[in-house]
């Protein structure tokens, strides 16, 4: 320990509150901008769609290296309307990871199609691309890779196989806006479409639900725009059945403010990830705590560690004032609603092992060095005891 670190070591013996996410801390830095944006919408009295939504669509599309953006009501609806635009329905199969937030698989079943699950790469938590390619058959209509925790999934084997067979690739980038892969490509721009979530806990989060689909395919863009307004074009004339997937103008105005700060917040998250590595190494926990691997372009929607006695550690952290969360405790293939698909425990061992071991700890941009040191010290305290 250096002399400059000694006072910090002494300070963290006192209980400290470190939430998993502190949205108040973020809001305080942009409060005036956000209130001005909200006032602008209130003065316009244009609350559904309109100029704020159109502007956000252009800004998110450009930010994500795509030609078009279509704002929708949630990240789940972004996935749903994208599959609807692709014509996915009964008799079709959609290949995806067994380890993600439920919406990834739930939207497939909602359309009457069959989700086909594959295991993850244990180093990245993302879908194993080779297993995905091996799962393709004559009924495969789409593949949904998920960029989990803010790290881009390996896309090239999936893209190559899909292009050869005319299969749609929909990127679930709900946790990965702004992330880049090894080739420098933005999440959401590699496949046919990319789906984003603006749920408040996301790196770009609104003040409620919201989402967006990005694409560079003009025909898909037009289908998405029609489907989000009940399939009407023009109004009251319906040639297809869509849904009410519209994005509110208030959410769009707030997100436009936050988008201007997103790159700075991403750099802060990456800096916090680097500091965690330094602190965990200094605490001598490398034999018990497995840290997420880092690559350029990782935006750290979550900082997910692997640990033994995970649930006991989470309880210890909670008593110590430290927020943590398990993403995700039950893989899709073991969920009761998918029982009829015939999967069993042991089918996807890497996902099952991750579900038993992973724990997300605070990584938000406003986190202080003292707070991070406290988190690591409390984890070390648990294993030393």
N, C-alpha and C positions, 0 to 999 in steps of 0.2 A: 504494500500500500504506500502511495506517495504521501508527502506531507499535506498536499492540498486536498487529499481524499480523507484524511483522518477526521476532521470535524464532521464531515458528512456521515461517516461510520458511526460516530457517537450519537448524532441527531436521530438516526433511524431506529433507535431503541424505543422511542416514544411512538405510540400508536398513531398512524396516519391514515386518512381516508384517501383511497386511490380508486375511483370508480372505473369500471370497464370502459366507459365512454362518458365524456363530459361535454355535452352539447352547449351547456351554459357558457363554458369557457370560450368556445368557438363563437357563440352569438355575440359575446361582449366585444369581440374584435371587429365585427361587421354590422353592429346594431343600427347605426345611422344609415348605412347603405340599404339595409333590408327594409327599414321603416319607410324610407323614401320610395323604394320600389313598390311596396304595398300601397302607399298613399296614391301612387300613380294609377294603380289598378282601381282603387276605390273611386278616384275622380273620373275615370273613364267609364265605370259601371259595366265594363265588358269582362265578365267572369268566366265564360266558357269559350275555349279556343281563342281566336283573335290574334292581334299583332304580337303579344308577348309570347304566345305559344309558337307562332311562326318564326319569330326571331330566335327562340331557344332551339328550335329544330335545326335551323341553319348553323347555329353556333356549335351544337353538339355534333352534328354531322362533320363539320370542318375539323373539330377537335379530334374526332375519331377517324379521320382520313376516309370518310365515306361521302357519297354525293348527296344522300337524302336522309332526313330524319323525320320520324312520325311520332309525335308525343302521344302517350296513352296514359291510362288511369293508374297503372301499377306495373311493377316488374313482372308479376305473374301474367297480367294481361298482355304485356309485350311478347312474352313467349307464346301465349295462346293465339293472339291475332297473327303472329308470324307463321305459326303452323297452319292456321286457317287460310292464310294467303297462299301457302304452298299446297293447299288442297288435301292435307292429311286428314284421314277419316277411318271409318271401320274397314278392317281387313289389312290396314297398313301396319308396319312395325317401325318403331323409332328407337334407335340405339343411343344409349346414354350411360353415364356413370351411375353406379349404385350409391354414390356418396356425395350428397349435395343437399340444398334446401328442397323441401318437398315439391315446390312448384315445378321444378325441372321435369319431374316424372308425372306429377298430377295433371298438367295440361295435356299430356299425351292421352291419358285415360279419359279425360273430359271430352275429347273429340272422338272417342270410340276406338282409337287406335291402341296398339299393344306396345308398352315400353319393354325394351330388351336391354337388360343391364350387363355391364362389364365391370371388372375390377379397376382399381386405381394403381398408379405408380406410387409406391410407398414414400419415395423421396419428395414428391411434389403434391400429393393428394389429388392430382388431376387424373382424368380418365386415361387408362392404358391404351394408347392409339393402336397398337398391334392387335389387342384383343377386340377393339372396336371394328377394325377391318375384317378380322376373322369372323365376326358375328353377322356380316352382311349376307343377305340372301335375296331371293326374288321378291320378297314382301317388304324389304327395307325401303321406306320412303324418305326418311330423314335421319340425320345424326346430330345429336346435341352435345358437343364438348362443353364443359364448364370450366371457366377460368376461376378456380376456387381460391378464396382468401386473397385475391389480388394478383395472383401469379398466372401468367398465360399458359394454357395447355399446349402440348405438342400438337400442332395442326397439320403439318405437311403430309404425313401418311394418310390421314383422314381425308384431306382435300384431294389428294391424288386418286384415292380409291373411289371417292364420291363422284369426281368428275368423269371417271371412266365408265361409271354405271348410271349417271344421270340422277344421283341422289342429292337432295338438298342438305346443306350444312348450316345449322343455326347455332351461333355462338351464344351461350348463356354467359353474358359478361356482367351480370347483376352486381358482382363484387369487384369489378375490374376496370371501371372507366379510367382511361388514361394509361393503362398498363401497356407495355410493349413486349414483344417476344424477342427471341435471339436475333431475328432478322430485322428488328426495328419496326415491325408492323403493329399498329394499334389493335387492342382487343376490340372485336366487333367488326373489323374491316376485312378479315381474312376469308370468312365464309360468305354465304349468300346473304345472310342477315345477321345482325347482332342485337341482342336484347339487353337493355340496361334497367336497373331499378334505382329510383330516387327515394327509397325508404329512408327515414331520418338517420338511421345508423350507418348508412353507406358513406363512402368518402365524399361523394356529392349527394347530400341528402336534403330533401325538402322539409316542409313543415307539415307533412302528411304523406299520403301515398302518391306515387307518380312513376312513370317509366317512359321508355322510348325504344323504338326499333330503328336501327340504321341499316342502310343498304345502298349499294351503287347500281342496283338493277332497277331501271325505270318502270318496268312492268310490275314488279313486286311493290314498288313504292306506291303506284296507283291503286293496287289492290288493298294495301294497308290503309290508305286514306279513306277508301270507301267502306271497308269493313268496320272501322272504328266508329262510324256514324250509322250503325244499323244497316249497312249495305246500301245506303241511299246515294244516288247520283242522277239528277239533282235531288234536292230535299223533297221527301215524300214519294220518291220513285225508286222502288227497290227491285233490283235484278238479282241480288244475292241476299242471304240472311247474315247480317253481321252482329254487332253488339254495341253497347254504349261504353266505348273505351276512351272517351275524350279526356284530355288533360286540362285541369283548371288553370286559368290565367294567373291566379295568385301564386300557385306553385311554380309556374314558368318564370314569373318575375323574380321570385326568390332564388330560384336555381340559376338564373342569369347572373345575379350578384355573386353567388357562391362559386360559379364556374371561373370567374376572374381570379379567384384565390386558390383554385384547386392545385395548380402546379406547386405553389409554395407549401401547401399542406402535404402534398405527396413527398416533397423533399424532407419535410419535418418527420414524417412517418419513417422514411428510410434512415434518417439520422438516428431516430429512436431505436430502430432495429439494430443498427451498428452498435449503439451504446449498450443494448441488452447483451450482445455478443461479448463485448468487453467486460461487462459486469459479471456475466455468468462464468466466463473464463477465470476472472479474478476470484470468484467464490469457490472455484474448484468443483463445480457441479457437472463437468462435461461427461462424467461416467454415469450420471443418473438422469440428466435432463437432455433431451435431444431437441436442438433448436431447428427452426425452419431453414432450409438451404436458401441462400440468396443468389439472385441473378439480376443483371441490369434490367430495369423495366418493371420489377415487382413493386406494387404500390401498397402492399400491406394493409388491406382492408381488415385483416386480423393478423395478430402475431401468435401463431399456434405452436405450442411446445408439446412434446410427447413425454409422458412421465409415468412411472409406476405408482400404484396406489392413488390414481388420479382423483377419485371422488373424495378420499380422505384429505388430499392436498387442497381441493377446492373448499372444503369445509374449514380447514385451517386458515386459508386466505380470507374467507368471509369473516371469520372471527377476528382477524387482524385488520379488517377494514379494506381489504383488497378485492376488487371486483374481478370475476373470471366467468367463463362460460364454456359449455361443451357444444361444439359444432362438429359432428352431429352424432347423437348417441345410438341411433338405430338406422343402419343402411336401408335403402329402399327394398332390397330383396327380402328383408326380414320384417317389413311393415305388414300389419294385419290386412290392410286394404289390397295388398298385392299377393295374398296367399294363393289365390287361384292360379297364379302364373307358374307355380310349381318349384320355386327356388327353396333352398334349405340352408341352414347354418353350415358354414364351411365352404360354400360355393365361391365366395369372394374373400379369401382370408386377409388380404391386405386392407380392405375397407373395414372388415370386422375388427381387426387389430387396431386400426386408427380410431374407430368408434370407442374402443375401451381405453385409449391412452391419451387422446388429445385434450388440451386445455388452452383456451385463448386467454391471454393476459393483456392488460391495457397497452395500447400503442398509439392512441390519438395524438394529433400534432402538438397540443398544448401541454402534454405531459412533461414534467420537469425531471431533471437529473436526479433530484432527491427522491422523487416519487418512484422512479425506476429502480434506484438503489434499494429502496424500501421493499419493493416487490421481490427483488432477487434475494435480499436478506431473509425475508419471511419464507421463501421457498427453501433456502439453505437451512434455515432453522428447523423446518419440518423434517428434512431428511437427516439432519445431524441428530435429531432427537430419537 
